[in-house]
Amino acid sequence: MQLSTTKMKAEARDGVGWIIFNQPEKRNAVSVEMWAAVPEIMAAYDADPEVRCVVLKGAGEQAFIAGADISEFGEKRNSPEATKHYDAVSAEAHRALALSPKPTIAMINGFCIGGGVAVALSADIRIAADNGRFAVPAARLGLGYGAGGLKRLIDVVGPAFAKEIFFTARQFDAAEALAMGLVNRVVPAAELESYVLDYARRIAENAPLTIRAAKMTIDELLKDAERRDLDACEAAISQCFASADYAEGRTAFMEKRRPRFRGV
């Protein structure tokens, strides 16, 4: 995929689309051009039926994402207008990740700080190496966090841990992140990529319409009751039962073979 920046990479193979934050010399701190590339990549993956699962990772061995690229703040966030534009670009990146119908996995190696935590929270599943380090240091920078970002953190770890993460601004290791539910799995660093690839391929082999309906329904149920679109959930579920994949799943079960799902 041809992108407008070399600081992001996108590669799709074997049913898995990879999004790589590619600024290892800054521990993959995210710049404005990197934020802007995320919706571009996700739009392409969302439209590609061959991509069944998306994995987010950081380049190099040190970090997933070590936050926003603060070196840009003097230029990119030096006025209310500039800050508003910056926030809009980063918010669109998070929306593109969170609202994708495709299942997403954050593959977390090393530092996952500030904006890195926000990106990880935009994914459906978070798998971390045992060298993972997590923090939201807003209280050390004087930053304010929007309600949307805090809501997602609360949905994942609960209000007590969300307060601890923000109030202390300290780094948590991978074991602590697992205990609070911030990550789904922790594996040895040397095994992280192979473990995540196996997970992604497992997902890619399953019925896309079923996964899409499940993701939609779970996300709708996390909303306030008056904002839920349960009719859309029911329509997605009905689509599963009317699909050729449903017939294929039943046939494969009876024939004791692995199903070959096509997403139709």
Stockholm file with secondary structure:
# STOCKHOLM 1.0

chainA/1-264         MQLSTTKMKAEARDGVGWIIFNQPEKRNAVSVEMWAAVPEIMAAYDADPEVRCVVLKGAGEQAFIAGADISEFGEKRNSPEATKHYDAVSAEAHRALALSPKPTIAMINGFCIGGGVAVALSADIRIAADNGRFAVPAARLGLGYGAGGLKRLIDVVGPAFAKEIFFTARQFDAAEALAMGLVNRVVPAAELESYVLDYARRIAENAPLTIRAAKMTIDELLKDAERRDLDACEAAISQCFASADYAEGRTAFMEKRRPRFRGV
#=GR chainA/1-264 SS CCCSCTTEEEEEETTEEEEEECCGGGTTCBCHHHHHHHHHHHHHHHHCTTCCEEEEEESSSSEEECSBCGGGHHHHTSSHHHHHHHHHHHHHHHHHHHTCSSCEEEEECSEEETHHHHHHHHSSEEEEETTCEEECTHHHHTCCCCHHHHHHHHHHHCHHHHHHHHHHCCCEEHHHHHHTTSCSEEECGGGHHHHHHHHHHHHHHSCHHHHHHHHHHHHHHTSCGGGCCHHHHHHHHHHHHTSHHHHHHHHHHHHTSCCCCCCC
#=GC SS_cons         CCCSCTTEEEEEETTEEEEEECCGGGTTCBCHHHHHHHHHHHHHHHHCTTCCEEEEEESSSSEEECSBCGGGHHHHTSSHHHHHHHHHHHHHHHHHHHTCSSCEEEEECSEEETHHHHHHHHSSEEEEETTCEEECTHHHHTCCCCHHHHHHHHHHHCHHHHHHHHHHCCCEEHHHHHHTTSCSEEECGGGHHHHHHHHHHHHHHSCHHHHHHHHHHHHHHTSCGGGCCHHHHHHHHHHHHTSHHHHHHHHHHHHTSCCCCCCC
//
